[in-house]
Amino acid sequence: MAKLSVEALLAEQDTGLELEVLAGEDGLYRQIESHRIQKPGLAFAGHLSFLHPTRVQILGSTELSYLDKLADDVAERNVDRLCQLGFACFIITKGQQPRPVLIEKARQYSVPLLRTQMKSSQFISLISKFLEERLLPSTLVHGVLVDVFGVGVLLIGKSGIGKSECALDLVLRGHRLVSDDVVKVRLKLPAVLFGEGSDLLHYHMEIRGLGILNIKHLFGVSAIRERKKIDVVIELVEWDEDGDYDRLGLDEQFYDLLGIQVPLLKVPVCPGRNISSIIEVAARNQLLKEMGYNSAREFQDRLEKRMAEVAQQRSHSIIGDNLE
């Protein structure tokens, strides 16, 4: 499960969350494990059920105003019980000044107490999207991701099979490179996979004999894109004369990525086969399938219908001969 420490959250420069630390600096190591947030309003009244320590706890005007109205002993007791649950952090919105007991208990239990100048609704929306992006499952795949006719094609296969060369040919045909060699795959809700390049290898491609090429500088920004939804996986395999390859396209196979089943095609590679053209056709065919049209199944239906008609004609002919 992906996690994000409170310290890492504070270190993010481009989030726009505008966070500052008020207390609990010793607990910045605490981990945030969910993109969902929580407002522990009833907790200040002593109701601690259904609280999730791994979530960010938001304290807005309602929560702090209620805390201010409590008697000192009640406020101290309830805040103490709340902090003992070991939350990842508390975040106060609208730049409000919390009651001193909250700061004291945050320091005592090393629970980070942060503050932002943003309104609660705006902040919740922003941090939820940020955490969803950072905490959803991810993995690294050895392959090449290319945008072909708007279809995200992930090329996989053993090293040296020709994935990068094929991707370069596709770029020359006007398609767009997302990542070469290492593809960072992230899951986005509800069940969509996005691939992107690593920070170090972004826009670069290795071609044996030429070395490292910068596709962005060679072909311009129109030849690359930051990330792309993965629609189909194509595995390049060495041609085997005794191999059993799908001739009709009826045997559907899938490639498991982060628990999501992605359509898989196995394309044999040998001299004389134009793999780039095959991939282009595969991308077009995938678009048709997503629109509800399957040419292989249509052919199968037509074949079965024709076979049924021929069988019926032959049966009528046999019956007619017997009658004579």
Secondary structure as a PSIPRED ss2 file (coil, helix, strand):
# PSIPRED VFORMAT (PSIPRED V4.0)

   1 M C   1.000  0.000  0.000
   2 A C   1.000  0.000  0.000
   3 K C   1.000  0.000  0.000
   4 L E   0.000  0.000  1.000
   5 S E   0.000  0.000  1.000
   6 V H   0.000  1.000  0.000
   7 E H   0.000  1.000  0.000
   8 A H   0.000  1.000  0.000
   9 L H   0.000  1.000  0.000
  10 L H   0.000  1.000  0.000
  11 A H   0.000  1.000  0.000
  12 E C   1.000  0.000  0.000
  13 Q C   1.000  0.000  0.000
  14 D C   1.000  0.000  0.000
  15 T C   1.000  0.000  0.000
  16 G C   1.000  0.000  0.000
  17 L C   1.000  0.000  0.000
  18 E C   1.000  0.000  0.000
  19 L C   1.000  0.000  0.000
  20 E E   0.000  0.000  1.000
  21 V E   0.000  0.000  1.000
  22 L E   0.000  0.000  1.000
  23 A E   0.000  0.000  1.000
  24 G C   1.000  0.000  0.000
  25 E H   0.000  1.000  0.000
  26 D H   0.000  1.000  0.000
  27 G H   0.000  1.000  0.000
  28 L C   1.000  0.000  0.000
  29 Y C   1.000  0.000  0.000
  30 R C   1.000  0.000  0.000
  31 Q E   0.000  0.000  1.000
  32 I E   0.000  0.000  1.000
  33 E C   1.000  0.000  0.000
  34 S C   1.000  0.000  0.000
  35 H C   1.000  0.000  0.000
  36 R C   1.000  0.000  0.000
  37 I E   0.000  0.000  1.000
  38 Q E   0.000  0.000  1.000
  39 K C   1.000  0.000  0.000
  40 P C   1.000  0.000  0.000
  41 G C   1.000  0.000  0.000
  42 L H   0.000  1.000  0.000
  43 A H   0.000  1.000  0.000
  44 F H   0.000  1.000  0.000
  45 A H   0.000  1.000  0.000
  46 G C   1.000  0.000  0.000
  47 H C   1.000  0.000  0.000
  48 L C   1.000  0.000  0.000
  49 S C   1.000  0.000  0.000
  50 F C   1.000  0.000  0.000
  51 L C   1.000  0.000  0.000
  52 H C   1.000  0.000  0.000
  53 P C   1.000  0.000  0.000
  54 T C   1.000  0.000  0.000
  55 R C   1.000  0.000  0.000
  56 V E   0.000  0.000  1.000
  57 Q E   0.000  0.000  1.000
  58 I E   0.000  0.000  1.000
  59 L E   0.000  0.000  1.000
  60 G C   1.000  0.000  0.000
  61 S H   0.000  1.000  0.000
  62 T H   0.000  1.000  0.000
  63 E H   0.000  1.000  0.000
  64 L H   0.000  1.000  0.000
  65 S H   0.000  1.000  0.000
  66 Y H   0.000  1.000  0.000
  67 L H   0.000  1.000  0.000
  68 D H   0.000  1.000  0.000
  69 K H   0.000  1.000  0.000
  70 L C   1.000  0.000  0.000
  71 A C   1.000  0.000  0.000
  72 D H   0.000  1.000  0.000
  73 D H   0.000  1.000  0.000
  74 V H   0.000  1.000  0.000
  75 A H   0.000  1.000  0.000
  76 E H   0.000  1.000  0.000
  77 R H   0.000  1.000  0.000
  78 N H   0.000  1.000  0.000
  79 V H   0.000  1.000  0.000
  80 D H   0.000  1.000  0.000
  81 R H   0.000  1.000  0.000
  82 L H   0.000  1.000  0.000
  83 C H   0.000  1.000  0.000
  84 Q C   1.000  0.000  0.000
  85 L C   1.000  0.000  0.000
  86 G C   1.000  0.000  0.000
  87 F C   1.000  0.000  0.000
  88 A C   1.000  0.000  0.000
  89 C E   0.000  0.000  1.000
  90 F E   0.000  0.000  1.000
  91 I E   0.000  0.000  1.000
  92 I E   0.000  0.000  1.000
  93 T C   1.000  0.000  0.000
  94 K C   1.000  0.000  0.000
  95 G C   1.000  0.000  0.000
  96 Q C   1.000  0.000  0.000
  97 Q C   1.000  0.000  0.000
  98 P C   1.000  0.000  0.000
  99 R C   1.000  0.000  0.000
 100 P H   0.000  1.000  0.000
 101 V H   0.000  1.000  0.000
 102 L H   0.000  1.000  0.000
 103 I H   0.000  1.000  0.000
 104 E H   0.000  1.000  0.000
 105 K H   0.000  1.000  0.000
 106 A H   0.000  1.000  0.000
 107 R H   0.000  1.000  0.000
 108 Q H   0.000  1.000  0.000
 109 Y C   1.000  0.000  0.000
 110 S C   1.000  0.000  0.000
 111 V C   1.000  0.000  0.000
 112 P C   1.000  0.000  0.000
 113 L E   0.000  0.000  1.000
 114 L E   0.000  0.000  1.000
 115 R E   0.000  0.000  1.000
 116 T C   1.000  0.000  0.000
 117 Q C   1.000  0.000  0.000
 118 M C   1.000  0.000  0.000
 119 K C   1.000  0.000  0.000
 120 S H   0.000  1.000  0.000
 121 S H   0.000  1.000  0.000
 122 Q H   0.000  1.000  0.000
 123 F H   0.000  1.000  0.000
 124 I H   0.000  1.000  0.000
 125 S H   0.000  1.000  0.000
 126 L H   0.000  1.000  0.000
 127 I H   0.000  1.000  0.000
 128 S H   0.000  1.000  0.000
 129 K H   0.000  1.000  0.000
 130 F H   0.000  1.000  0.000
 131 L H   0.000  1.000  0.000
 132 E H   0.000  1.000  0.000
 133 E H   0.000  1.000  0.000
 134 R H   0.000  1.000  0.000
 135 L H   0.000  1.000  0.000
 136 L C   1.000  0.000  0.000
 137 P C   1.000  0.000  0.000
 138 S E   0.000  0.000  1.000
 139 T E   0.000  0.000  1.000
 140 L E   0.000  0.000  1.000
 141 V E   0.000  0.000  1.000
 142 H E   0.000  0.000  1.000
 143 G C   1.000  0.000  0.000
 144 V E   0.000  0.000  1.000
 145 L E   0.000  0.000  1.000
 146 V E   0.000  0.000  1.000
 147 D E   0.000  0.000  1.000
 148 V E   0.000  0.000  1.000
 149 F C   1.000  0.000  0.000
 150 G C   1.000  0.000  0.000
 151 V E   0.000  0.000  1.000
 152 G E   0.000  0.000  1.000
 153 V E   0.000  0.000  1.000
 154 L E   0.000  0.000  1.000
 155 L E   0.000  0.000  1.000
 156 I E   0.000  0.000  1.000
 157 G C   1.000  0.000  0.000
 158 K C   1.000  0.000  0.000
 159 S C   1.000  0.000  0.000
 160 G C   1.000  0.000  0.000
 161 I C   1.000  0.000  0.000
 162 G C   1.000  0.000  0.000
 163 K H   0.000  1.000  0.000
 164 S H   0.000  1.000  0.000
 165 E H   0.000  1.000  0.000
 166 C H   0.000  1.000  0.000
 167 A H   0.000  1.000  0.000
 168 L H   0.000  1.000  0.000
 169 D H   0.000  1.000  0.000
 170 L H   0.000  1.000  0.000
 171 V H   0.000  1.000  0.000
 172 L H   0.000  1.000  0.000
 173 R C   1.000  0.000  0.000
 174 G C   1.000  0.000  0.000
 175 H C   1.000  0.000  0.000
 176 R E   0.000  0.000  1.000
 177 L E   0.000  0.000  1.000
 178 V E   0.000  0.000  1.000
 179 S E   0.000  0.000  1.000
 180 D C   1.000  0.000  0.000
 181 D C   1.000  0.000  0.000
 182 V E   0.000  0.000  1.000
 183 V E   0.000  0.000  1.000
 184 K E   0.000  0.000  1.000
 185 V E   0.000  0.000  1.000
 186 R E   0.000  0.000  1.000
 187 L E   0.000  0.000  1.000
 188 K E   0.000  0.000  1.000
 189 L C   1.000  0.000  0.000
 190 P C   1.000  0.000  0.000
 191 A C   1.000  0.000  0.000
 192 V E   0.000  0.000  1.000
 193 L E   0.000  0.000  1.000
 194 F E   0.000  0.000  1.000
 195 G E   0.000  0.000  1.000
 196 E E   0.000  0.000  1.000
 197 G E   0.000  0.000  1.000
 198 S C   1.000  0.000  0.000
 199 D C   1.000  0.000  0.000
 200 L C   1.000  0.000  0.000
 201 L C   1.000  0.000  0.000
 202 H C   1.000  0.000  0.000
 203 Y C   1.000  0.000  0.000
 204 H E   0.000  0.000  1.000
 205 M E   0.000  0.000  1.000
 206 E E   0.000  0.000  1.000
 207 I E   0.000  0.000  1.000
 208 R C   1.000  0.000  0.000
 209 G C   1.000  0.000  0.000
 210 L C   1.000  0.000  0.000
 211 G E   0.000  0.000  1.000
 212 I E   0.000  0.000  1.000
 213 L E   0.000  0.000  1.000
 214 N E   0.000  0.000  1.000
 215 I H   0.000  1.000  0.000
 216 K H   0.000  1.000  0.000
 217 H H   0.000  1.000  0.000
 218 L H   0.000  1.000  0.000
 219 F H   0.000  1.000  0.000
 220 G C   1.000  0.000  0.000
 221 V H   0.000  1.000  0.000
 222 S H   0.000  1.000  0.000
 223 A H   0.000  1.000  0.000
 224 I E   0.000  0.000  1.000
 225 R C   1.000  0.000  0.000
 226 E C   1.000  0.000  0.000
 227 R E   0.000  0.000  1.000
 228 K E   0.000  0.000  1.000
 229 K E   0.000  0.000  1.000
 230 I C   1.000  0.000  0.000
 231 D C   1.000  0.000  0.000
 232 V E   0.000  0.000  1.000
 233 V E   0.000  0.000  1.000
 234 I E   0.000  0.000  1.000
 235 E E   0.000  0.000  1.000
 236 L E   0.000  0.000  1.000
 237 V E   0.000  0.000  1.000
 238 E E   0.000  0.000  1.000
 239 W C   1.000  0.000  0.000
 240 D C   1.000  0.000  0.000
 241 E C   1.000  0.000  0.000
 242 D C   1.000  0.000  0.000
 243 G C   1.000  0.000  0.000
 244 D C   1.000  0.000  0.000
 245 Y C   1.000  0.000  0.000
 246 D C   1.000  0.000  0.000
 247 R C   1.000  0.000  0.000
 248 L C   1.000  0.000  0.000
 249 G C   1.000  0.000  0.000
 250 L C   1.000  0.000  0.000
 251 D C   1.000  0.000  0.000
 252 E C   1.000  0.000  0.000
 253 Q E   0.000  0.000  1.000
 254 F E   0.000  0.000  1.000
 255 Y E   0.000  0.000  1.000
 256 D E   0.000  0.000  1.000
 257 L E   0.000  0.000  1.000
 258 L C   1.000  0.000  0.000
 259 G C   1.000  0.000  0.000
 260 I E   0.000  0.000  1.000
 261 Q E   0.000  0.000  1.000
 262 V E   0.000  0.000  1.000
 263 P E   0.000  0.000  1.000
 264 L E   0.000  0.000  1.000
 265 L E   0.000  0.000  1.000
 266 K E   0.000  0.000  1.000
 267 V E   0.000  0.000  1.000
 268 P E   0.000  0.000  1.000
 269 V E   0.000  0.000  1.000
 270 C C   1.000  0.000  0.000
 271 P C   1.000  0.000  0.000
 272 G C   1.000  0.000  0.000
 273 R C   1.000  0.000  0.000
 274 N C   1.000  0.000  0.000
 275 I H   0.000  1.000  0.000
 276 S H   0.000  1.000  0.000
 277 S H   0.000  1.000  0.000
 278 I H   0.000  1.000  0.000
 279 I H   0.000  1.000  0.000
 280 E H   0.000  1.000  0.000
 281 V H   0.000  1.000  0.000
 282 A H   0.000  1.000  0.000
 283 A H   0.000  1.000  0.000
 284 R H   0.000  1.000  0.000
 285 N H   0.000  1.000  0.000
 286 Q H   0.000  1.000  0.000
 287 L H   0.000  1.000  0.000
 288 L H   0.000  1.000  0.000
 289 K H   0.000  1.000  0.000
 290 E H   0.000  1.000  0.000
 291 M C   1.000  0.000  0.000
 292 G C   1.000  0.000  0.000
 293 Y C   1.000  0.000  0.000
 294 N C   1.000  0.000  0.000
 295 S H   0.000  1.000  0.000
 296 A H   0.000  1.000  0.000
 297 R H   0.000  1.000  0.000
 298 E H   0.000  1.000  0.000
 299 F H   0.000  1.000  0.000
 300 Q H   0.000  1.000  0.000
 301 D H   0.000  1.000  0.000
 302 R H   0.000  1.000  0.000
 303 L H   0.000  1.000  0.000
 304 E H   0.000  1.000  0.000
 305 K H   0.000  1.000  0.000
 306 R H   0.000  1.000  0.000
 307 M H   0.000  1.000  0.000
 308 A H   0.000  1.000  0.000
 309 E H   0.000  1.000  0.000
 310 V H   0.000  1.000  0.000
 311 A H   0.000  1.000  0.000
 312 Q H   0.000  1.000  0.000
 313 Q H   0.000  1.000  0.000
 314 R H   0.000  1.000  0.000
 315 S H   0.000  1.000  0.000
 316 H H   0.000  1.000  0.000
 317 S H   0.000  1.000  0.000
 318 I H   0.000  1.000  0.000
 319 I H   0.000  1.000  0.000
 320 G H   0.000  1.000  0.000
 321 D H   0.000  1.000  0.000
 322 N H   0.000  1.000  0.000
 323 L H   0.000  1.000  0.000
 324 E C   1.000  0.000  0.000
